[in-house]
Amino acid sequence: MTSKDLVPHLLRTLYALQSEGAIVTLESLTTALAVRRTDVRRAISALHREGCLDALRMRLTLRGLALGAAFAAAPLRPLRRAPLRSVKAA
């Protein structure tokens, strides 16, 4: 999993939770996405630097809200890649 895979899922999850009026925490995001806390924290920091998320209040900015809505309507790549099959030698 890379941050390129995680950020769209994170924005979509934040958009959904914010639309419901739910309180968003780092713990609730890690639980909802089933990923490591460190990865979520790193992605949140990147989104904050880019102006898509207010990390102190855990609220999407207008830019982040637009991206989250776009990702909510689109199919996303899976967070984790399917495991490779082991090849048996003949």
C-alpha positions in Angstrom: 0.0 0.0 0.0 1.3 3.4 -0.9 0.1 6.9 0.1 -1.2 7.3 -3.5 -3.6 4.4 -2.7 -4.4 5.5 0.8 -5.2 9.2 0.3 -8.3 8.7 -2.0 -9.7 6.2 0.5 -9.0 8.6 3.4 -10.7 11.5 1.6 -13.7 9.4 0.8 -14.0 8.2 4.4 -13.6 11.7 5.8 -16.2 13.0 3.4 -18.7 10.2 4.4 -18.1 10.8 8.1 -18.2 14.5 7.9 -21.5 14.3 5.9 -23.0 12.2 8.7 -21.9 14.7 11.3 -19.7 12.1 13.0 -16.8 13.1 15.2 -13.6 12.0 13.3 -10.5 11.0 15.2 -7.3 9.3 14.2 -8.5 6.1 15.8 -11.9 6.1 14.0 -10.1 6.5 10.7 -7.6 3.7 11.3 -10.5 1.5 12.3 -12.7 2.4 9.3 -9.8 1.9 6.8 -8.2 -1.0 8.6 -4.7 0.4 8.1 -1.8 1.2 10.4 -2.1 4.4 12.5 1.3 5.6 11.2 0.2 5.5 7.6 -3.0 7.4 8.4 -1.1 10.0 10.4 1.4 10.5 7.6 -1.4 10.9 5.0 -3.3 13.3 7.3 -0.2 15.5 7.6 0.3 15.5 3.8 -3.4 16.5 3.3 -3.0 19.3 5.9 0.1 20.6 4.1 -1.7 20.6 0.8 -4.7 22.5 2.2 -7.3 19.7 1.9 -7.7 19.0 5.6 -7.6 20.9 8.8 -5.7 18.4 10.9 -6.4 20.2 14.2 -10.2 19.9 13.8 -10.1 16.8 11.5 -12.4 18.6 9.1 -12.1 18.7 5.3 -11.5 22.1 3.7 -13.6 23.1 0.7 -10.9 21.7 -1.5 -10.8 18.5 0.4 -14.6 18.3 0.4 -14.7 18.5 -3.4 -12.1 15.8 -3.7 -13.9 13.6 -1.2 -17.1 14.0 -3.1 -15.4 13.1 -6.3 -13.8 10.0 -4.8 -17.1 9.0 -3.3 -18.7 8.8 -6.7 -15.8 6.9 -8.4 -14.5 3.4 -8.0 -11.1 3.3 -6.3 -8.2 1.0 -6.5 -8.0 -1.4 -3.6 -5.9 -0.4 -0.6 -4.0 -3.7 -0.7 -2.8 -5.6 -3.7 -3.9 -9.2 -4.1 -1.2 -11.7 -3.0 0.9 -13.2 -5.8 0.4 -16.9 -6.4 3.4 -19.0 -5.8 4.7 -20.7 -8.9 5.3 -24.4 -8.7 8.3 -25.7 -10.5 7.6 -28.5 -12.9 
